[in-house]
Amino acid sequence: MRITTRKRIMCYAVIMAILAFCMTPQFRLFVEFPQNIRISQGESHLIDPGFRLPLSVQMDHQGVVRLGELKSSASQPISIESEREGTVNLYFRLFGIIPFKRVTVEVLPPVKVYPGGHSIGILLRTEGVLVVKLAPVTTNSKVTYPARDAGVQVGDIIIRVNGFLIQSDEQIAALTDAAGRAGQTVVLDIKRGPVMLRREVTPAFCSETGRYRIGLWVRDGAAGVGTLTFYDEEQRTYAALGHMISDGETQTALDVSEGRIVRATVSGIEPGRRGQPGEKIGVFVQQRDVLGTIDSNTEFGIVGTLVSVLENPLFPEPVPVAACSEVREGPAEIITVVKDQRLERFKVEIIRVNKQSSPDTKGLVIKVTDPELLKITGGIVQGMSGSPIIQNGKLVGAITHVLVNDPTRGYGVFAEWMLDAMNKSRLKAVG
């Protein structure tokens, strides 16, 4: 019995010791120590171990990177100098014996693009139509919900009705009424997330409209104003917004059937304040003056092909795209439009850089520090999404969201992820 009690006490002690270690700065440094690093050719990167224990490192092959001198002092980060394109694994050991971390370093070819900042009008037609509401149908005797009762849900995307591809609510209305008058059901091919489903609905005669209906409100497109982030003049491609376009009511991502971007002008600003996001009041210059097509609606914004020439007088030459590991907390600037179509620079501060070794949103936290922009907008406002962030002469990211309770702050996405999304879309189109 004593042995059992003693063992139990020892187990508790070990658990408490482990929990205590997990709360220490050393453990957090271990968890935050990067597993993957991407740097541009010709650039360098610093790794700060953050502790004063002897640390050694070995590479699985030479020639891709060169390492600086290793020191145990936390004030002396480890320098990684890129030499050529390629991938190398670095194996870190404590005291030269205890395995600590394996870090994969990928050296990428340098990429240059033109920063954007231009206000653009976005016209998007979806693949199929999006169900935004399930509505009742009033017959002579009762109120029914045909679509809901058949298993249709808000957020579903209707691709086909009775075998016909759907692009508008008028098509659904006509096919539904025709089926009802013929005494037939309506077969819906639905996309719900990644899954395709089929639902059979019996139309009900609506005494209010004199037509057969199944009780749906749908949306077949989207339009709005945003900001161009960057463009590649040689490839004739662009990226904008920094975040996916989703339906405002259902938060469902919109699948692109076709779309285009056009020139837009900012006619006014509704300043942001605590609890109330502001907004750029944008007007499409001319919908027939197409700047480019929308090829994909990605997690990191829309990407597509340019059909008109773009210019940025603030950046007559392209700038390098920074890898995520090159971005630092500190001063930066954004390029955006607050009046008409004039591109302007404004000062911001990158107050947090979230370490990301794989694509994800909200990599940066930004604070607007420019007195002029604060006077005009109060900080970050709707329509500013996609405004490029420049630091040390490089494109590092784009503004994506505002913090509702503090409009001077917001989130940004790394430019590297937007570039990856643009290149994948281009390769998919070519393939």
C-alpha positions, 0 to 999 in steps of 0.5 A, spaced: 500 500 500 505 504 501 509 503 495 502 504 491 502 511 494 509 512 493 508 511 486 502 515 485 506 521 489 512 520 484 507 520 478 504 526 480 510 530 481 513 528 474 506 530 471 507 537 475 514 538 473 512 537 466 506 542 466 511 547 470 516 546 464 511 547 459 510 554 462 517 556 462 520 560 456 525 555 454 519 550 452 515 556 448 522 557 445 522 549 443 515 549 440 516 556 436 523 554 433 522 553 426 521 547 422 521 550 415 524 556 413 523 559 406 528 565 404 530 568 397 536 567 393 541 572 395 538 573 402 539 571 409 535 569 415 537 569 423 535 564 428 535 566 435 535 559 439 533 564 445 537 560 451 544 559 453 545 552 452 551 549 447 547 548 440 551 544 434 548 544 427 549 539 421 547 539 414 545 533 410 549 536 404 553 543 402 552 548 397 545 551 398 546 555 405 552 557 409 552 558 416 555 563 421 558 561 427 554 558 432 554 561 439 551 559 446 549 566 447 542 568 446 544 575 444 548 571 438 543 568 433 545 563 428 546 566 421 543 562 415 546 565 408 543 563 402 548 560 396 543 557 391 536 555 389 535 548 393 533 545 399 537 542 405 536 539 412 539 542 418 540 538 424 540 541 431 543 538 437 544 540 444 551 539 447 552 536 440 549 530 442 541 531 444 537 531 438 533 538 438 530 540 432 530 538 424 529 545 420 528 544 413 531 550 409 528 552 402 532 557 398 527 560 392 529 564 386 528 571 387 521 574 385 519 581 383 512 584 382 509 591 381 506 593 388 498 595 387 494 599 391 489 601 385 482 601 387 478 595 383 471 593 382 470 586 382 464 583 378 463 575 380 459 570 377 458 564 381 458 556 379 451 555 380 447 559 385 447 559 392 442 558 397 441 564 402 434 563 405 429 557 405 422 560 404 415 558 405 410 557 399 403 559 401 398 554 398 390 555 398 390 550 404 397 551 408 404 553 408 409 549 406 417 548 405 418 544 399 426 545 399 427 545 406 423 538 407 427 535 401 433 536 405 436 543 402 440 547 406 442 554 407 449 555 404 448 549 398 450 551 391 445 548 386 449 546 380 443 543 376 436 543 376 433 537 372 439 536 368 440 543 366 446 547 368 444 553 373 447 560 373 441 565 375 435 564 379 430 566 373 432 559 371 430 555 377 424 559 377 422 557 370 424 550 370 420 549 377 414 552 374 414 548 368 415 541 372 410 543 377 405 544 371 407 537 368 406 534 375 413 532 376 418 533 381 424 537 381 431 534 381 437 538 384 444 537 384 447 540 390 454 542 392 455 542 399 462 543 401 466 538 397 460 533 397 455 533 391 448 531 393 442 530 389 435 532 392 428 531 389 423 536 391 416 536 389 413 544 387 408 547 391 403 552 387 403 558 390 397 562 391 400 569 392 404 568 385 400 564 381 406 559 380 409 553 382 415 554 387 420 550 391 421 555 397 428 558 395 432 565 395 438 564 391 444 569 389 448 568 383 454 573 383 457 578 387 460 585 386 464 590 390 470 594 391 477 592 393 484 593 392 489 590 387 495 587 391 500 586 386 501 584 378 506 581 374 507 585 368 511 579 364 506 574 366 500 578 365 497 576 372 495 579 378 493 578 385 488 582 390 484 582 396 488 578 400 482 574 403 477 569 400 470 572 397 464 569 401 457 570 401 455 575 407 449 572 409 452 564 409 459 565 409 460 560 404 466 561 399 463 563 392 466 558 386 468 562 380 464 561 374 466 567 371 468 574 373 472 580 372 475 586 375 474 594 373 477 600 374 474 604 380 474 610 384 473 612 391 468 618 391 468 618 399 470 615 406 466 613 411 471 613 417 471 607 422 470 608 429 470 603 435 465 597 434 463 600 427 468 599 421 468 604 416 468 603 409 471 606 402 465 609 398 467 606 391 464 607 384 465 603 378 468 607 373 466 603 367 464 596 367 466 595 360 473 598 362 476 591 364 482 590 367 482 583 368 479 576 368 478 573 375 480 566 374 480 563 382 477 565 388 482 563 393 483 563 400 488 568 399 484 573 395 482 573 387 487 572 382 487 572 375 489 575 368 490 582 366 487 584 359 489 592 360 496 595 362 497 597 369 501 603 372 504 604 379 507 611 379 510 610 386 513 604 384 516 604 376 520 598 377 518 592 380 520 590 388 522 583 391 517 579 394 519 577 401 519 570 404 515 570 410 521 569 414 524 575 412 518 579 415 520 583 421 516 587 426 517 594 425 515 600 421 512 599 414 508 602 409 501 601 405 499 603 398 492 605 397 487 610 394 483 614 399 480 619 394 479 618 386 484 613 383 490 617 386 495 612 389 498 614 396 503 611 401 501 611 408 505 609 414 504 603 419 507 599 424 507 591 423 506 589 431 506 582 430 509 577 425 506 570 426 510 564 424 507 560 419 511 555 415 505 553 411 500 557 408 495 560 412 491 567 413 492 572 419 500 572 419 501 579 420 498 584 425 498 591 423 497 598 426 496 604 422 500 610 425 500 615 419 496 621 422 493 623 415 490 616 414 488 616 421 484 623 420 481 621 413 479 614 415 480 612 422 484 607 420 483 600 416 476 601 413 472 596 408 475 596 401 482 597 403 483 589 403 488 587 399 492 594 400 500 592 399 504 592 405 512 594 403 517 593 408 525 595 407 523 595 399 520 589 399 512 587 398 511 583 405 504 582 405 497 585 404 491 588 409 485 583 410 481 585 416 480 590 421 479 589 428 472 592 430 474 594 437 480 598 434 480 600 427 487 603 427 489 595 427 488 589 423 490 583 420 495 582 414 496 576 410 504 574 407 505 576 400 508 569 399 502 566 400 498 570 395 504 569 390 503 561 391 496 562 390 497 566 383 502 561 381 498 555 382 492 558 378 496 560 372 499 553 372 492 550 373 490 554 367 496 552 363 495 545 364 
